[in-house]
Amino acid sequence: MSLDNDHIAQTPPVSIAPMMARTDRHYRFMMRQITKHTLLYTEMVTTGAIIHGNRERLLGFDPIEHPISLQVGGDDPVALAECARIAEGYGYDEININVGCPSDRVQNGCFGASLMARPERVAEGVAAMRDACSMPVTVKHRIGIDDIDQYEDMLRFVDIVSEAGPARFTVHARKAWLKGLSPKENRNVPPLRHAEVHQLKRERPDLAIETNGGIKTLDEVSEHLASVDAVMIGRAAYDHPYLFTDVDERFFGDPSVRQTREEVVHAMLPYIAHWCETRDTKLHAISRHMLMLFSYQPGTRAWKRYLSTNPGVVGADGVRVMKAALRTVTDRPDVPSTQGQPPQSRTAHA
């Protein structure tokens, strides 16, 4: 190992997983109204898209989104190094290599979860990225794939890749079947094996280890943090974004951020005005990420219905529609304080 333990101390205890078609810049901006310290990720962007595509569209972000990590998909060390240089130029806080996505498209490109069978190649990519930038380089991988799914297989992968000095390993605690299961099924069908991620941390205490998969509540986050350095939340962060209203105080020691749901909506209005009025963006591109903001609250159905029936508005109508949607919740006589959290038994799906 070429790193000292400083990388463990610098690891944010909570992050939101990179999710395709979900963790775009509009979602991340909304989440920053709820949590200032949680590490946010982009959607996965392939090396080819970064090098040859529309970089501002793919990589652009608002300064409020810090800390933010760019997740890249690829297996060519030269291309990965170029992407690391580009990402650093854009101001990202870290760069992450995807070794977990099981989709056919990713497999055909010989990266994502298929790289679990090629740890030496992952190590080459990590080393190239570290040489190309000063940002932390991190790895997100599965606990195993296909028949390469024993704890010893994961340990071998981590040991080989760790020689290149990544700042953190984020382990999705489900194996992936590269053939026979869809990406959606790979998020649910293979059983969770968090105990093996905990074991990895016990046996490799000098490495920063983060666990991911099926985590739905902040109590679960606390339980995992007794055994690992960090916890990544995926679908629950999208299905119940207001879950994160307690994260900054509980895990980062900062009680100053907490806003009501209504305050979150009001904070989004200037952003919506900017994108709808000056960038000709349809409201739906932003509002689709806000549909679950009032989960577990009276009026949530009316809120979602109003926004869903007004998806194509642009210009000044974007703010008008958002304010009208908010009134479907706030004008109800049965709406209590929106500070509350749902009961633990009714948390969002993982």
Phi, psi and omega in degrees: 000134183257003180251153170264183187282003177301328182294333177290314180297331183272356182285120176299134184291340182225138176219163174251128188296148169293129182224124181298138179065013180232305188272052175278182187296329180290317176298316182296321178297318177298316182296332178289345173281344184254322180220128181268341191248339180303135177288126179256150178239151168284170162296160174294134176237130182288156179299321180297321179294320180295317185285322188248350187265193179280097188294322181295320179292322184277325190245346184297144177206160179276143179305334181296342185284349176299144356282139186220138180245137174267123174264129180244149174243125180170169179226359180271116183303323181295315180293320179297320178296319178297320178295324178296319178295318180295316181298320179295322177296330177280348176096016177296154181273334176200169177229140186234138178259131183277118175232035185225339184288127183260010187294154179300321182300318179289319179299320180297335176271003177063036173222198187069216186299333180299338179290349175301334178275358183227061184299328179296323178292320177298317179299321178297318179295317179298315181298318180295319179293320179296324179290335187270345185211169177258359178286156169298140175248124185237164184232129173247120186220170177274166176285342178174171176222145174045238180268000175264073193223013176274158178305319181298328177293316177297318180298319177298315178303310182296318181297319180291313182291327183296337177297338178275351174082038174296151183282337183198146169251121173256118188252115170285116192279026170237138171290167177239134169267115183285338176232134174106338177236143175283165175305321179296315179296327179291346175272352186228322189286307179298137183292151175287143182224054182299331181301328180285330174292319176299319178297320178302317179294320179297320185274341177231065186295342180279352179263145173277119185239129177240139178252152186210144174128114173069017182271124191244337188228161178288334174295321176296321177302312180301318180297317180292324181294347173287345185237341180227175184275336186201161180228133176252130178250134181255258189298328178298330178290335178269319183284339179215070186300329183289351171309329187278002181295337179261355188295316185297318180286319188285324187243345179243358177070024181239105181272007193273352193269333194311125176233152172289167177298319178299319179295325176298315179298314180298324178294335180278344187298315177298325178295315178298318179300316180300310186286323182281328186265326183252344180245005177055038180269136175290142182306324183304328180300332179260313188292335180299332178280348184259359185301325185265009184299326181259027177306139177069017178243147172302136179096356184297325179294318179295319177302309182293321181295317182296314181293323183289336179266003177228056188277335191263007184290150177225179177064210183295340179295338179299312179292320180300313181294321180295318178296320179294322177297319180297324180295334178295340178262310189285337180274002179279138180287343185261013183273119176276184173305136181269018177281339190290157175259156176289157175302150182303329182284352183239027181291163182296158178294144182287000000 
